């Protein structure tokens, strides 16, 4: 690695994060499961396949419009398992709490976690709690891990995009990141923007019931849609073309992005997914998504092409083309 210190950029989900993984972690821990670098690990257990995922949540502030660090932690791990094509079932919870943290706030966070687990249909089955001296953490950090079983015959992953696939986005983007930004900076707006944090496992089940020709599922969290698409293009060695006028962004979100100089393609989401679907099944899958509360604004935003493998291109509203690169640097630390 070029740096001799860990920077916030290393946790941003963009190029620096990928270099940390490829330069330091993979050489030490590399194996056929880890090297897939998907949202979760796919494990063979006899005649069954298991998806396993873990994530740590450090979001600041811990309470925000539309959610809290509690439901975010449950939903984030549920979604990572669902993006493997698995049915999430069991969750572990690890709490790192700073001395002096308000018991009332902890109760609210745990209540939010309980409610989110019930909504997603998963059970919290084990966990751990640690308390550190005041000043040695920032309020509370949460780790969640989860497992789920993959139905027979389903194979999805970031290496399976195929030329001709249709790229579907489940709804409007950048809402979670913009909510965290405005809350953190104390920015007052009259809009009703809320975090989109939500469990996506039931949406995924609807999609597979409509058609199994789904090759890639991905929730574009840190680094946003732009970075997620770059990861898929790189690992599948395909080109991806997306259309600016097809990407849904709420007017209020777009206005704040323009005011702050952010590109919504790189803003974090916590309740959206990208799906790469064979063209013959795309319309059926899209219709099924729109029947789900978390997919009612789903739309086709692009396609997989043979040109420019490993590259994502955006067709602009005015007819031009620009390259959508992976996020460079850290737009907003502690987003999730």
JOURZI-V877569 format. One record per pair of residues at least 6 apart in sequence whose ideal C-beta (glycine too) atoms are under 8 Angstrom apart, sorted by the first residue. I is the first residue (numbers start at 1). J is the second residue. Records with the same first field share a line. If there is no record, write none. Layout:
# JOURZI-V877569
I = J + J
This chain:
# JOURZI-V877569
1 = 19 + 20 + 23 + 24
6 = 20
7 = 16 + 330
8 = 330 + 333
9 = 16 + 17 + 329 + 330
10 = 16 + 17 + 19 + 20
11 = 17 + 222 + 330 + 333
12 = 222 + 223 + 327 + 329 + 330 + 331 + 333
13 = 221 + 222 + 223 + 227 + 268 + 327
14 = 222 + 223 + 227 + 266 + 326 + 327 + 328 + 329 + 330
15 = 326 + 327 + 328
16 = 328 + 329 + 330
17 = 222 + 223
18 = 231 + 326
21 = 37
26 = 34 + 35
33 = 41 + 42 + 43
34 = 41
36 = 42 + 157 + 158 + 159
37 = 158 + 231 + 235
38 = 83 + 84 + 157 + 158
39 = 53 + 79 + 80 + 81 + 83 + 84 + 218 + 219
40 = 51 + 52 + 53 + 80 + 81 + 83 + 84 + 86 + 146
41 = 51 + 52 + 53
42 = 49 + 50 + 51 + 84 + 150 + 157
43 = 49 + 50 + 51 + 52
44 = 50
48 = 149 + 150
49 = 86 + 149 + 150
50 = 86 + 147 + 148 + 149 + 150
51 = 81 + 84 + 85 + 86 + 147 + 148 + 149 + 150
52 = 81 + 145 + 146 + 147
53 = 77 + 80 + 81 + 84 + 145 + 146
54 = 77 + 143 + 144 + 145 + 146
55 = 73 + 76 + 77 + 80 + 143 + 144 + 145 + 336
56 = 141 + 142 + 143
57 = 69 + 72 + 73 + 76 + 141 + 142 + 143 + 144 + 336
58 = 138 + 141 + 334 + 336
59 = 69 + 72 + 180 + 334 + 335 + 336
60 = 138 + 139 + 180 + 184 + 334
61 = 180 + 183 + 184
62 = 68 + 69 + 105 + 109 + 139 + 140
63 = 69 + 105 + 108
64 = 179 + 180 + 183 + 195
65 = 179 + 183 + 193 + 194 + 195
66 = 175 + 176 + 179 + 194 + 195 + 196 + 197
67 = 112 + 194 + 195 + 197 + 270
68 = 108 + 109 + 112
69 = 109 + 140 + 142
70 = 108 + 109 + 110 + 111 + 112 + 113 + 116 + 142
71 = 112 + 113 + 115 + 116 + 197
72 = 195 + 197 + 270 + 336
73 = 93 + 113 + 142 + 143 + 144
74 = 91 + 113 + 116 + 117 + 120 + 122 + 144 + 199
75 = 116 + 120 + 197 + 198 + 199 + 200 + 270 + 271
76 = 144 + 197 + 221 + 270 + 336
77 = 88 + 91 + 144 + 145 + 146
78 = 88 + 91 + 116 + 120 + 122 + 146 + 199 + 200 + 201
79 = 199 + 200 + 201 + 219 + 270 + 271 + 273
80 = 146 + 219
81 = 87 + 88 + 146 + 147 + 148 + 201
82 = 88 + 148 + 199 + 200 + 201 + 204 + 217
83 = 156 + 200 + 204 + 217 + 218 + 219 + 273
84 = 148 + 150 + 156 + 157 + 217
85 = 150 + 151 + 154 + 155 + 156 + 204 + 208 + 214 + 217
86 = 148 + 149 + 150
87 = 148 + 149 + 150 + 151 + 201 + 205
88 = 120 + 121 + 122 + 146 + 147 + 148 + 199 + 201
89 = 122 + 123 + 146 + 147 + 148 + 149
90 = 122 + 123 + 124 + 125 + 146 + 147 + 148
91 = 117 + 122 + 123 + 124 + 125 + 144 + 145 + 146
92 = 124 + 125 + 126 + 127 + 128 + 143 + 144 + 145 + 146
93 = 113 + 124 + 126 + 127 + 128 + 142 + 143 + 144
94 = 127 + 128 + 129 + 130 + 142 + 143 + 144 + 145
95 = 127 + 128 + 129 + 130 + 140 + 141 + 142
96 = 130 + 132 + 137 + 140 + 141 + 142 + 143
97 = 106 + 129 + 130 + 131 + 132 + 137 + 139 + 140
98 = 131 + 132 + 133 + 134 + 135 + 136 + 137 + 138 + 139 + 140
99 = 131 + 132 + 133 + 134
100 = 134
101 = 139 + 140
105 = 139 + 140
106 = 140
109 = 140 + 142
113 = 124
114 = 124
116 = 199
117 = 123 + 124
119 = 199
120 = 199 + 201
121 = 201 + 202
122 = 146
148 = 201
151 = 208
153 = 212
154 = 208 + 212
156 = 214 + 215 + 216 + 217
157 = 216
158 = 216 + 218 + 231 + 232 + 235 + 236
159 = 235 + 236
160 = 215 + 216 + 236 + 276
161 = 215 + 216 + 232 + 233 + 236 + 238 + 240 + 276 + 304
162 = 215 + 236 + 238 + 276 + 278 + 304
163 = 238 + 304 + 305 + 306
164 = 278 + 279 + 303 + 304
165 = 215 + 216 + 276 + 277 + 278 + 279 + 303 + 304
166 = 276 + 277 + 278 + 279 + 282 + 300 + 302 + 303 + 304
167 = 229 + 240 + 242 + 274 + 275 + 276 + 300 + 301 + 302 + 303 + 304
168 = 274 + 275 + 276 + 277 + 282 + 285 + 286 + 289 + 298 + 299 + 300 + 301
169 = 225 + 247 + 248 + 272 + 273 + 274 + 298 + 299 + 301
170 = 200 + 203 + 272 + 273 + 274 + 275 + 289 + 294 + 295 + 297 + 298
171 = 196 + 248 + 271 + 272 + 294 + 295 + 296 + 297 + 298
172 = 196 + 248 + 249 + 250 + 253 + 272 + 297
173 = 220 + 224 + 225 + 247 + 248 + 249 + 253 + 264 + 265 + 267 + 269 + 272
174 = 224 + 249 + 253 + 257 + 262 + 264 + 267 + 268 + 269
175 = 193 + 194 + 195 + 196 + 250 + 253 + 269
176 = 195 + 196 + 197 + 267 + 268 + 269 + 270 + 271 + 335 + 336
177 = 224 + 262 + 267 + 268 + 269 + 331 + 332 + 335
178 = 193 + 253 + 256 + 257 + 267
179 = 193 + 194 + 195
180 = 195 + 268 + 332 + 335
181 = 187 + 256 + 260 + 262 + 332
182 = 189 + 193 + 256
184 = 332
187 = 256
189 = 252 + 256
191 = 252
193 = 250 + 252 + 253 + 256
195 = 270 + 271
196 = 269 + 270 + 271 + 272
197 = 270 + 271
198 = 270 + 271 + 294
199 = 294
200 = 219 + 271 + 273 + 294
202 = 292 + 294
203 = 273 + 289 + 292 + 294 + 295
204 = 217 + 273
206 = 288 + 289 + 291 + 292 + 295
207 = 214 + 275 + 285 + 288 + 289
208 = 214
209 = 288
210 = 281 + 284 + 285 + 287 + 288
211 = 277 + 278 + 281 + 284 + 285 + 288
212 = 281
213 = 277 + 278 + 280 + 281
214 = 275 + 276 + 277 + 278 + 281 + 285
215 = 276 + 277 + 278
216 = 232 + 236 + 274 + 275 + 276
217 = 273 + 274 + 275 + 276
218 = 228 + 231 + 232 + 273 + 274
219 = 228 + 269 + 270 + 272 + 273 + 274
220 = 227 + 228 + 229 + 268 + 269 + 272 + 273 + 274
221 = 268 + 269 + 270 + 335 + 336
222 = 268 + 335 + 336
223 = 266 + 268 + 326 + 327
224 = 264 + 265 + 266 + 267 + 268 + 269 + 327
225 = 247 + 265 + 266 + 269 + 274
226 = 263 + 265 + 266 + 312 + 324 + 325 + 326 + 327
227 = 266 + 326 + 327
228 = 274
229 = 240 + 242 + 274 + 312 + 324
230 = 312 + 324 + 325 + 326
231 = 326
232 = 238 + 240 + 274 + 276
233 = 239 + 240 + 309 + 310 + 311 + 312
234 = 310
236 = 304
237 = 309 + 310
238 = 304 + 305 + 306 + 309 + 310
239 = 304 + 305 + 306 + 307 + 308 + 309 + 310 + 311 + 312 + 313
240 = 302 + 303 + 304 + 305 + 311 + 312 + 313
241 = 302 + 303 + 305 + 312 + 313 + 314 + 315
242 = 301 + 302 + 312 + 313 + 314 + 315 + 324
243 = 301 + 302 + 314 + 315
244 = 314 + 315 + 316 + 317
245 = 317
246 = 299 + 300 + 301 + 302
247 = 264 + 265 + 301
248 = 297 + 299
249 = 257 + 264
253 = 264
254 = 264
256 = 262
257 = 263 + 264 + 267
262 = 331
265 = 314 + 324
266 = 327 + 331
267 = 331 + 332
268 = 332 + 335 + 336
270 = 336
271 = 294
275 = 285 + 289
276 = 304
277 = 285
282 = 300
286 = 298 + 299 + 300
288 = 295
289 = 295 + 296 + 298
290 = 296 + 297 + 298
311 = 323
312 = 323 + 324 + 325
313 = 321 + 322 + 323 + 324
314 = 321 + 322 + 323 + 324
315 = 321
316 = 322
